[in-house]
Amino acid sequence: MAEENDILTKLKKGEKVECPVCHNGYYVPVNTTADKAHYFVCTNKECNGHYRWEPIIDIE
């Protein structure tokens, strides 16, 4: 779980994160900036690697 939080922190800062699936590409945000993205895909077109996180929203 700590590794997953580390990946998310790096992605939100806009840092390059190597794709753990293919080790040839890097994750990039889809349709928005890195600080607002919830979905990232690998830059390697032959890879199907992706990273998605869901924000926790508290409704009172």
N, CA, C, O and CB atoms as a CASP TS submission, in Angstrom:
PFRMAT TS
TARGET T0000
AUTHOR 0000-0000-0000
METHOD Language model
MODEL 1
PARENT N/A
ATOM      1  N   MET     1       0.817  -1.191   0.000  1.00  0.00           N
ATOM      2  CA  MET     1       0.000   0.000   0.000  1.00  0.00           C
ATOM      3  C   MET     1       0.866   1.262   0.000  1.00  0.00           C
ATOM      4  O   MET     1       0.506   2.259  -0.626  1.00  0.00           O
ATOM      5  CB  MET     1      -0.932  -0.006   1.202  1.00  0.00           C
ATOM      6  N   ALA     2       1.995   1.226   0.693  1.00  0.00           N
ATOM      7  CA  ALA     2       2.883   2.390   0.728  1.00  0.00           C
ATOM      8  C   ALA     2       3.427   2.693  -0.661  1.00  0.00           C
ATOM      9  O   ALA     2       3.555   3.856  -1.043  1.00  0.00           O
ATOM     10  CB  ALA     2       4.042   2.158   1.710  1.00  0.00           C
ATOM     11  N   GLU     3       3.749   1.634  -1.423  1.00  0.00           N
ATOM     12  CA  GLU     3       4.261   1.831  -2.783  1.00  0.00           C
ATOM     13  C   GLU     3       3.196   2.480  -3.661  1.00  0.00           C
ATOM     14  O   GLU     3       3.508   3.350  -4.475  1.00  0.00           O
ATOM     15  CB  GLU     3       4.714   0.486  -3.396  1.00  0.00           C
ATOM     16  N   GLU     4       1.943   2.063  -3.502  1.00  0.00           N
ATOM     17  CA  GLU     4       0.848   2.636  -4.287  1.00  0.00           C
ATOM     18  C   GLU     4       0.669   4.123  -3.968  1.00  0.00           C
ATOM     19  O   GLU     4       0.453   4.926  -4.876  1.00  0.00           O
ATOM     20  CB  GLU     4      -0.465   1.872  -4.016  1.00  0.00           C
ATOM     21  N   ASN     5       0.757   4.495  -2.695  1.00  0.00           N
ATOM     22  CA  ASN     5       0.656   5.908  -2.312  1.00  0.00           C
ATOM     23  C   ASN     5       1.823   6.706  -2.863  1.00  0.00           C
ATOM     24  O   ASN     5       1.659   7.865  -3.242  1.00  0.00           O
ATOM     25  CB  ASN     5       0.598   6.051  -0.789  1.00  0.00           C
ATOM     26  N   ASP     6       3.014   6.087  -2.910  1.00  0.00           N
ATOM     27  CA  ASP     6       4.196   6.747  -3.456  1.00  0.00           C
ATOM     28  C   ASP     6       4.009   7.031  -4.946  1.00  0.00           C
ATOM     29  O   ASP     6       4.356   8.113  -5.420  1.00  0.00           O
ATOM     30  CB  ASP     6       5.452   5.881  -3.228  1.00  0.00           C
ATOM     31  N   ILE     7       3.463   6.067  -5.684  1.00  0.00           N
ATOM     32  CA  ILE     7       3.198   6.253  -7.115  1.00  0.00           C
ATOM     33  C   ILE     7       2.201   7.390  -7.312  1.00  0.00           C
ATOM     34  O   ILE     7       2.414   8.258  -8.159  1.00  0.00           O
ATOM     35  CB  ILE     7       2.659   4.943  -7.753  1.00  0.00           C
ATOM     36  N   LEU     8       1.134   7.393  -6.551  1.00  0.00           N
ATOM     37  CA  LEU     8       0.120   8.441  -6.677  1.00  0.00           C
ATOM     38  C   LEU     8       0.711   9.814  -6.366  1.00  0.00           C
ATOM     39  O   LEU     8       0.437  10.779  -7.078  1.00  0.00           O
ATOM     40  CB  LEU     8      -1.066   8.154  -5.743  1.00  0.00           C
ATOM     41  N   THR     9       1.510   9.908  -5.322  1.00  0.00           N
ATOM     42  CA  THR     9       2.140  11.179  -4.957  1.00  0.00           C
ATOM     43  C   THR     9       3.020  11.689  -6.086  1.00  0.00           C
ATOM     44  O   THR     9       2.973  12.871  -6.425  1.00  0.00           O
ATOM     45  CB  THR     9       2.967  11.024  -3.675  1.00  0.00           C
ATOM     46  N   LYS    10       3.820  10.809  -6.670  1.00  0.00           N
ATOM     47  CA  LYS    10       4.698  11.200  -7.779  1.00  0.00           C
ATOM     48  C   LYS    10       3.886  11.633  -8.999  1.00  0.00           C
ATOM     49  O   LYS    10       4.218  12.627  -9.646  1.00  0.00           O
ATOM     50  CB  LYS    10       5.633  10.040  -8.156  1.00  0.00           C
ATOM     51  N   LEU    11       2.824  10.889  -9.313  1.00  0.00           N
ATOM     52  CA  LEU    11       1.993  11.236 -10.465  1.00  0.00           C
ATOM     53  C   LEU    11       1.330  12.595 -10.270  1.00  0.00           C
ATOM     54  O   LEU    11       1.287  13.399 -11.201  1.00  0.00           O
ATOM     55  CB  LEU    11       0.929  10.159 -10.700  1.00  0.00           C
ATOM     56  N   LYS    12       0.814  12.859  -9.078  1.00  0.00           N
ATOM     57  CA  LYS    12       0.137  14.130  -8.803  1.00  0.00           C
ATOM     58  C   LYS    12       1.097  15.314  -8.896  1.00  0.00           C
ATOM     59  O   LYS    12       0.684  16.425  -9.227  1.00  0.00           O
ATOM     60  CB  LYS    12      -0.509  14.096  -7.418  1.00  0.00           C
ATOM     61  N   LYS    13       2.386  15.077  -8.603  1.00  0.00           N
ATOM     62  CA  LYS    13       3.396  16.135  -8.701  1.00  0.00           C
ATOM     63  C   LYS    13       3.867  16.334 -10.138  1.00  0.00           C
ATOM     64  O   LYS    13       4.582  17.293 -10.433  1.00  0.00           O
ATOM     65  CB  LYS    13       4.590  15.809  -7.807  1.00  0.00           C
ATOM     66  N   GLY    14       3.467  15.430 -11.033  1.00  0.00           N
ATOM     67  CA  GLY    14       3.877  15.539 -12.426  1.00  0.00           C
ATOM     68  C   GLY    14       5.208  14.874 -12.718  1.00  0.00           C
ATOM     69  O   GLY    14       5.788  15.090 -13.782  1.00  0.00           O
ATOM     70  N   GLU    15       5.704  14.060 -11.780  1.00  0.00           N
ATOM     71  CA  GLU    15       6.978  13.368 -11.971  1.00  0.00           C
ATOM     72  C   GLU    15       6.809  12.194 -12.929  1.00  0.00           C
ATOM     73  O   GLU    15       5.709  11.663 -13.085  1.00  0.00           O
ATOM     74  CB  GLU    15       7.539  12.879 -10.622  1.00  0.00           C
ATOM     75  N   LYS    16       7.902  11.795 -13.567  1.00  0.00           N
ATOM     76  CA  LYS    16       7.886  10.629 -14.450  1.00  0.00           C
ATOM     77  C   LYS    16       7.846   9.363 -13.600  1.00  0.00           C
ATOM     78  O   LYS    16       8.685   9.173 -12.720  1.00  0.00           O
ATOM     79  CB  LYS    16       9.127  10.623 -15.396  1.00  0.00           C
ATOM     80  N   VAL    17       6.868   8.499 -13.867  1.00  0.00           N
ATOM     81  CA  VAL    17       6.755   7.221 -13.177  1.00  0.00           C
ATOM     82  C   VAL    17       6.802   6.127 -14.231  1.00  0.00           C
ATOM     83  O   VAL    17       5.956   6.074 -15.124  1.00  0.00           O
ATOM     84  CB  VAL    17       5.441   7.137 -12.322  1.00  0.00           C
ATOM     85  N   GLU    18       7.799   5.254 -14.120  1.00  0.00           N
ATOM     86  CA  GLU    18       7.952   4.158 -15.081  1.00  0.00           C
ATOM     87  C   GLU    18       6.793   3.179 -14.960  1.00  0.00           C
ATOM     88  O   GLU    18       6.351   2.859 -13.856  1.00  0.00           O
ATOM     89  CB  GLU    18       9.291   3.428 -14.865  1.00  0.00           C
ATOM     90  N   CYS    19       6.308   2.710 -16.094  1.00  0.00           N
ATOM     91  CA  CYS    19       5.221   1.732 -16.117  1.00  0.00           C
ATOM     92  C   CYS    19       5.739   0.392 -15.592  1.00  0.00           C
ATOM     93  O   CYS    19       6.698  -0.148 -16.143  1.00  0.00           O
ATOM     94  CB  CYS    19       4.640   1.575 -17.557  1.00  0.00           C
ATOM     95  N   PRO    20       5.124  -0.154 -14.536  1.00  0.00           N
ATOM     96  CA  PRO    20       5.574  -1.438 -13.998  1.00  0.00           C
ATOM     97  C   PRO    20       5.158  -2.631 -14.863  1.00  0.00           C
ATOM     98  O   PRO    20       5.616  -3.750 -14.633  1.00  0.00           O
ATOM     99  CB  PRO    20       5.033  -1.618 -12.602  1.00  0.00           C
ATOM    100  N   VAL    21       4.302  -2.401 -15.848  1.00  0.00           N
ATOM    101  CA  VAL    21       3.851  -3.484 -16.725  1.00  0.00           C
ATOM    102  C   VAL    21       4.890  -3.776 -17.802  1.00  0.00           C
ATOM    103  O   VAL    21       5.286  -4.928 -17.983  1.00  0.00           O
ATOM    104  CB  VAL    21       2.502  -3.126 -17.374  1.00  0.00           C
ATOM    105  N   CYS    22       5.338  -2.739 -18.522  1.00  0.00           N
ATOM    106  CA  CYS    22       6.258  -2.945 -19.648  1.00  0.00           C
ATOM    107  C   CYS    22       7.682  -2.460 -19.374  1.00  0.00           C
ATOM    108  O   CYS    22       8.616  -2.885 -20.054  1.00  0.00           O
ATOM    109  CB  CYS    22       5.725  -2.242 -20.866  1.00  0.00           C
ATOM    110  N   HIS    23       7.857  -1.593 -18.406  1.00  0.00           N
ATOM    111  CA  HIS    23       9.161  -1.001 -18.059  1.00  0.00           C
ATOM    112  C   HIS    23       9.788  -0.223 -19.214  1.00  0.00           C
ATOM    113  O   HIS    23      10.986   0.057 -19.179  1.00  0.00           O
ATOM    114  CB  HIS    23      10.120  -2.090 -17.613  1.00  0.00           C
ATOM    115  N   ASN    24       9.010   0.132 -20.235  1.00  0.00           N
ATOM    116  CA  ASN    24       9.509   0.912 -21.367  1.00  0.00           C
ATOM    117  C   ASN    24       8.856   2.279 -21.464  1.00  0.00           C
ATOM    118  O   ASN    24       9.420   3.194 -22.063  1.00  0.00           O
ATOM    119  CB  ASN    24       9.287   0.157 -22.653  1.00  0.00           C
ATOM    120  N   GLY    25       7.685   2.426 -20.887  1.00  0.00           N
ATOM    121  CA  GLY    25       6.956   3.684 -20.980  1.00  0.00           C
ATOM    122  C   GLY    25       6.796   4.340 -19.621  1.00  0.00           C
ATOM    123  O   GLY    25       7.252   3.828 -18.599  1.00  0.00           O
ATOM    124  N   TYR    26       6.134   5.487 -19.640  1.00  0.00           N
ATOM    125  CA  TYR    26       5.863   6.249 -18.424  1.00  0.00           C
ATOM    126  C   TYR    26       4.383   6.607 -18.391  1.00  0.00           C
ATOM    127  O   TYR    26       3.738   6.731 -19.432  1.00  0.00           O
ATOM    128  CB  TYR    26       6.748   7.531 -18.351  1.00  0.00           C
ATOM    129  N   TYR    27       3.857   6.772 -17.181  1.00  0.00           N
ATOM    130  CA  TYR    27       2.459   7.151 -17.037  1.00  0.00           C
ATOM    131  C   TYR    27       2.267   8.632 -17.349  1.00  0.00           C
ATOM    132  O   TYR    27       3.047   9.474 -16.904  1.00  0.00           O
ATOM    133  CB  TYR    27       1.962   6.836 -15.623  1.00  0.00           C
ATOM    134  N   VAL    28       1.219   8.947 -18.119  1.00  0.00           N
ATOM    135  CA  VAL    28       0.832  10.324 -18.415  1.00  0.00           C
ATOM    136  C   VAL    28      -0.663  10.470 -18.124  1.00  0.00           C
ATOM    137  O   VAL    28      -1.414   9.505 -18.269  1.00  0.00           O
ATOM    138  CB  VAL    28       1.162  10.704 -19.908  1.00  0.00           C
ATOM    139  N   PRO    29      -1.109  11.675 -17.711  1.00  0.00           N
ATOM    140  CA  PRO    29      -2.522  11.879 -17.409  1.00  0.00           C
ATOM    141  C   PRO    29      -3.374  11.890 -18.676  1.00  0.00           C
ATOM    142  O   PRO    29      -2.901  12.234 -19.759  1.00  0.00           O
ATOM    143  CB  PRO    29      -2.712  13.182 -16.644  1.00  0.00           C
ATOM    144  N   VAL    30      -4.633  11.508 -18.518  1.00  0.00           N
ATOM    145  CA  VAL    30      -5.574  11.479 -19.638  1.00  0.00           C
ATOM    146  C   VAL    30      -6.496  12.695 -19.552  1.00  0.00           C
ATOM    147  O   VAL    30      -7.199  12.875 -18.558  1.00  0.00           O
ATOM    148  CB  VAL    30      -6.402  10.156 -19.638  1.00  0.00           C
ATOM    149  N   ASN    31      -6.492  13.524 -20.591  1.00  0.00           N
ATOM    150  CA  ASN    31      -7.416  14.654 -20.775  1.00  0.00           C
ATOM    151  C   ASN    31      -7.395  15.731 -19.698  1.00  0.00           C
ATOM    152  O   ASN    31      -8.379  16.458 -19.560  1.00  0.00           O
ATOM    153  CB  ASN    31      -8.777  14.135 -20.868  1.00  0.00           C
ATOM    154  N   THR    32      -6.333  15.863 -18.942  1.00  0.00           N
ATOM    155  CA  THR    32      -6.244  16.917 -17.932  1.00  0.00           C
ATOM    156  C   THR    32      -4.804  17.043 -17.460  1.00  0.00           C
ATOM    157  O   THR    32      -3.911  16.371 -17.975  1.00  0.00           O
ATOM    158  CB  THR    32      -7.188  16.624 -16.735  1.00  0.00           C
ATOM    159  N   THR    33      -4.589  17.900 -16.486  1.00  0.00           N
ATOM    160  CA  THR    33      -3.250  18.047 -15.916  1.00  0.00           C
ATOM    161  C   THR    33      -3.021  16.981 -14.850  1.00  0.00           C
ATOM    162  O   THR    33      -3.974  16.398 -14.332  1.00  0.00           O
ATOM    163  CB  THR    33      -3.059  19.463 -15.317  1.00  0.00           C
ATOM    164  N   ALA    34      -1.767  16.731 -14.528  1.00  0.00           N
ATOM    165  CA  ALA    34      -1.423  15.667 -13.587  1.00  0.00           C
ATOM    166  C   ALA    34      -2.026  15.888 -12.204  1.00  0.00           C
ATOM    167  O   ALA    34      -2.420  14.926 -11.545  1.00  0.00           O
ATOM    168  CB  ALA    34       0.078  15.551 -13.472  1.00  0.00           C
ATOM    169  N   ASP    35      -2.102  17.132 -11.757  1.00  0.00           N
ATOM    170  CA  ASP    35      -2.628  17.388 -10.415  1.00  0.00           C
ATOM    171  C   ASP    35      -4.137  17.181 -10.303  1.00  0.00           C
ATOM    172  O   ASP    35      -4.658  17.061  -9.194  1.00  0.00           O
ATOM    173  CB  ASP    35      -2.289  18.791 -10.003  1.00  0.00           C
ATOM    174  N   LYS    36      -4.851  17.138 -11.439  1.00  0.00           N
ATOM    175  CA  LYS    36      -6.304  16.942 -11.431  1.00  0.00           C
ATOM    176  C   LYS    36      -6.732  15.568 -11.933  1.00  0.00           C
ATOM    177  O   LYS    36      -7.899  15.202 -11.798  1.00  0.00           O
ATOM    178  CB  LYS    36      -6.962  18.001 -12.270  1.00  0.00           C
ATOM    179  N   ALA    37      -5.816  14.808 -12.504  1.00  0.00           N
ATOM    180  CA  ALA    37      -6.154  13.543 -13.161  1.00  0.00           C
ATOM    181  C   ALA    37      -6.471  12.430 -12.166  1.00  0.00           C
ATOM    182  O   ALA    37      -5.904  12.363 -11.075  1.00  0.00           O
ATOM    183  CB  ALA    37      -5.015  13.108 -14.056  1.00  0.00           C
ATOM    184  N   HIS    38      -7.388  11.566 -12.572  1.00  0.00           N
ATOM    185  CA  HIS    38      -7.703  10.355 -11.823  1.00  0.00           C
ATOM    186  C   HIS    38      -7.302   9.120 -12.619  1.00  0.00           C
ATOM    187  O   HIS    38      -7.379   8.003 -12.107  1.00  0.00           O
ATOM    188  CB  HIS    38      -9.201  10.306 -11.477  1.00  0.00           C
ATOM    189  N   TYR    39      -6.875   9.308 -13.868  1.00  0.00           N
ATOM    190  CA  TYR    39      -6.553   8.189 -14.750  1.00  0.00           C
ATOM    191  C   TYR    39      -5.280   8.511 -15.524  1.00  0.00           C
ATOM    192  O   TYR    39      -5.160   9.579 -16.125  1.00  0.00           O
ATOM    193  CB  TYR    39      -7.729   7.888 -15.725  1.00  0.00           C
ATOM    194  N   PHE    40      -4.339   7.586 -15.503  1.00  0.00           N
ATOM    195  CA  PHE    40      -3.061   7.733 -16.194  1.00  0.00           C
ATOM    196  C   PHE    40      -2.840   6.501 -17.062  1.00  0.00           C
ATOM    197  O   PHE    40      -3.205   5.392 -16.670  1.00  0.00           O
ATOM    198  CB  PHE    40      -1.885   7.925 -15.180  1.00  0.00           C
ATOM    199  N   VAL    41      -2.245   6.685 -18.234  1.00  0.00           N
ATOM    200  CA  VAL    41      -1.957   5.564 -19.137  1.00  0.00           C
ATOM    201  C   VAL    41      -0.473   5.560 -19.486  1.00  0.00           C
ATOM    202  O   VAL    41       0.217   6.571 -19.359  1.00  0.00           O
ATOM    203  CB  VAL    41      -2.822   5.652 -20.431  1.00  0.00           C
ATOM    204  N   CYS    42      -0.003   4.407 -19.925  1.00  0.00           N
ATOM    205  CA  CYS    42       1.392   4.238 -20.316  1.00  0.00           C
ATOM    206  C   CYS    42       1.627   4.871 -21.687  1.00  0.00           C
ATOM    207  O   CYS    42       0.766   4.802 -22.564  1.00  0.00           O
ATOM    208  CB  CYS    42       1.779   2.739 -20.334  1.00  0.00           C
ATOM    209  N   THR    43       2.797   5.486 -21.867  1.00  0.00           N
ATOM    210  CA  THR    43       3.140   6.118 -23.144  1.00  0.00           C
ATOM    211  C   THR    43       3.526   5.103 -24.213  1.00  0.00           C
ATOM    212  O   THR    43       3.556   5.441 -25.396  1.00  0.00           O
ATOM    213  CB  THR    43       4.274   7.098 -22.946  1.00  0.00           C
ATOM    214  N   ASN    44       3.821   3.871 -23.820  1.00  0.00           N
ATOM    215  CA  ASN    44       4.172   2.814 -24.767  1.00  0.00           C
ATOM    216  C   ASN    44       2.886   2.314 -25.430  1.00  0.00           C
ATOM    217  O   ASN    44       2.027   1.739 -24.761  1.00  0.00           O
ATOM    218  CB  ASN    44       4.933   1.639 -24.052  1.00  0.00           C
ATOM    219  N   LYS    45       2.751   2.529 -26.733  1.00  0.00           N
ATOM    220  CA  LYS    45       1.520   2.173 -27.457  1.00  0.00           C
ATOM    221  C   LYS    45       1.249   0.668 -27.460  1.00  0.00           C
ATOM    222  O   LYS    45       0.104   0.254 -27.636  1.00  0.00           O
ATOM    223  CB  LYS    45       1.600   2.673 -28.890  1.00  0.00           C
ATOM    224  N   GLU    46       2.274  -0.152 -27.270  1.00  0.00           N
ATOM    225  CA  GLU    46       2.095  -1.604 -27.259  1.00  0.00           C
ATOM    226  C   GLU    46       1.687  -2.123 -25.880  1.00  0.00           C
ATOM    227  O   GLU    46       1.360  -3.300 -25.727  1.00  0.00           O
ATOM    228  CB  GLU    46       3.379  -2.289 -27.707  1.00  0.00           C
ATOM    229  N   CYS    47       1.706  -1.253 -24.889  1.00  0.00           N
ATOM    230  CA  CYS    47       1.399  -1.644 -23.511  1.00  0.00           C
ATOM    231  C   CYS    47      -0.036  -1.240 -23.162  1.00  0.00           C
ATOM    232  O   CYS    47      -0.561  -0.257 -23.683  1.00  0.00           O
ATOM    233  CB  CYS    47       2.405  -0.994 -22.519  1.00  0.00           C
ATOM    234  N   ASN    48      -0.649  -2.002 -22.287  1.00  0.00           N
ATOM    235  CA  ASN    48      -2.000  -1.690 -21.822  1.00  0.00           C
ATOM    236  C   ASN    48      -1.970  -1.223 -20.363  1.00  0.00           C
ATOM    237  O   ASN    48      -2.981  -1.287 -19.665  1.00  0.00           O
ATOM    238  CB  ASN    48      -2.922  -2.922 -21.973  1.00  0.00           C
ATOM    239  N   GLY    49      -0.803  -0.755 -19.911  1.00  0.00           N
ATOM    240  CA  GLY    49      -0.665  -0.333 -18.525  1.00  0.00           C
ATOM    241  C   GLY    49      -1.437   0.943 -18.241  1.00  0.00           C
ATOM    242  O   GLY    49      -1.457   1.867 -19.054  1.00  0.00           O
ATOM    243  N   HIS    50      -2.072   0.983 -17.079  1.00  0.00           N
ATOM    244  CA  HIS    50      -2.795   2.175 -16.656  1.00  0.00           C
ATOM    245  C   HIS    50      -2.843   2.233 -15.132  1.00  0.00           C
ATOM    246  O   HIS    50      -2.623   1.228 -14.456  1.00  0.00           O
ATOM    247  CB  HIS    50      -4.224   2.190 -17.248  1.00  0.00           C
ATOM    248  N   TYR    51      -3.129   3.403 -14.607  1.00  0.00           N
ATOM    249  CA  TYR    51      -3.245   3.613 -13.167  1.00  0.00           C
ATOM    250  C   TYR    51      -4.456   4.510 -12.936  1.00  0.00           C
ATOM    251  O   TYR    51      -4.566   5.591 -13.513  1.00  0.00           O
ATOM    252  CB  TYR    51      -1.931   4.248 -12.561  1.00  0.00           C
ATOM    253  N   ARG    52      -5.356   4.042 -12.085  1.00  0.00           N
ATOM    254  CA  ARG    52      -6.571   4.811 -11.793  1.00  0.00           C
ATOM    255  C   ARG    52      -6.760   4.871 -10.286  1.00  0.00           C
ATOM    256  O   ARG    52      -6.528   3.891  -9.579  1.00  0.00           O
ATOM    257  CB  ARG    52      -7.822   4.180 -12.485  1.00  0.00           C
ATOM    258  N   TRP    53      -7.183   6.027  -9.807  1.00  0.00           N
ATOM    259  CA  TRP    53      -7.520   6.154  -8.397  1.00  0.00           C
ATOM    260  C   TRP    53      -8.840   6.891  -8.275  1.00  0.00           C
ATOM    261  O   TRP    53      -9.180   7.726  -9.114  1.00  0.00           O
ATOM    262  CB  TRP    53      -6.400   6.887  -7.615  1.00  0.00           C
ATOM    263  N   GLU    54      -9.573   6.579  -7.231  1.00  0.00           N
ATOM    264  CA  GLU    54     -10.872   7.200  -6.985  1.00  0.00           C
ATOM    265  C   GLU    54     -10.768   8.067  -5.737  1.00  0.00           C
ATOM    266  O   GLU    54     -10.400   7.569  -4.673  1.00  0.00           O
ATOM    267  CB  GLU    54     -11.993   6.124  -6.827  1.00  0.00           C
ATOM    268  N   PRO    55     -11.083   9.341  -5.847  1.00  0.00           N
ATOM    269  CA  PRO    55     -11.023  10.204  -4.662  1.00  0.00           C
ATOM    270  C   PRO    55     -12.127   9.845  -3.673  1.00  0.00           C
ATOM    271  O   PRO    55     -13.205   9.397  -4.062  1.00  0.00           O
ATOM    272  CB  PRO    55     -11.137  11.686  -5.065  1.00  0.00           C
ATOM    273  N   ILE    56     -11.843  10.045  -2.412  1.00  0.00           N
ATOM    274  CA  ILE    56     -12.834   9.799  -1.365  1.00  0.00           C
ATOM    275  C   ILE    56     -13.586  11.106  -1.126  1.00  0.00           C
ATOM    276  O   ILE    56     -12.989  12.125  -0.778  1.00  0.00           O
ATOM    277  CB  ILE    56     -12.157   9.275  -0.037  1.00  0.00           C
ATOM    278  N   ILE    57     -14.885  11.063  -1.316  1.00  0.00           N
ATOM    279  CA  ILE    57     -15.717  12.256  -1.155  1.00  0.00           C
ATOM    280  C   ILE    57     -16.691  12.006  -0.010  1.00  0.00           C
ATOM    281  O   ILE    57     -17.492  11.073  -0.059  1.00  0.00           O
ATOM    282  CB  ILE    57     -16.482  12.604  -2.482  1.00  0.00           C
ATOM    283  N   ASP    58     -16.618  12.839   1.015  1.00  0.00           N
ATOM    284  CA  ASP    58     -17.524  12.734   2.153  1.00  0.00           C
ATOM    285  C   ASP    58     -18.688  13.692   1.951  1.00  0.00           C
ATOM    286  O   ASP    58     -18.492  14.891   1.751  1.00  0.00           O
ATOM    287  CB  ASP    58     -16.787  13.034   3.485  1.00  0.00           C
ATOM    288  N   ILE    59     -19.894  13.154   2.006  1.00  0.00           N
ATOM    289  CA  ILE    59     -21.096  13.975   1.880  1.00  0.00           C
ATOM    290  C   ILE    59     -21.802  13.962   3.229  1.00  0.00           C
ATOM    291  O   ILE    59     -22.154  12.908   3.759  1.00  0.00           O
ATOM    292  CB  ILE    59     -22.040  13.452   0.733  1.00  0.00           C
ATOM    293  N   GLU    60     -21.996  15.138   3.759  1.00  0.00           N
ATOM    294  CA  GLU    60     -22.643  15.223   5.070  1.00  0.00           C
ATOM    295  C   GLU    60     -24.055  15.712   4.947  1.00  0.00           C
ATOM    296  O   GLU    60     -24.752  15.845   5.953  1.00  0.00           O
ATOM    297  CB  GLU    60     -21.868  16.132   5.995  1.00  0.00           C
TER
END
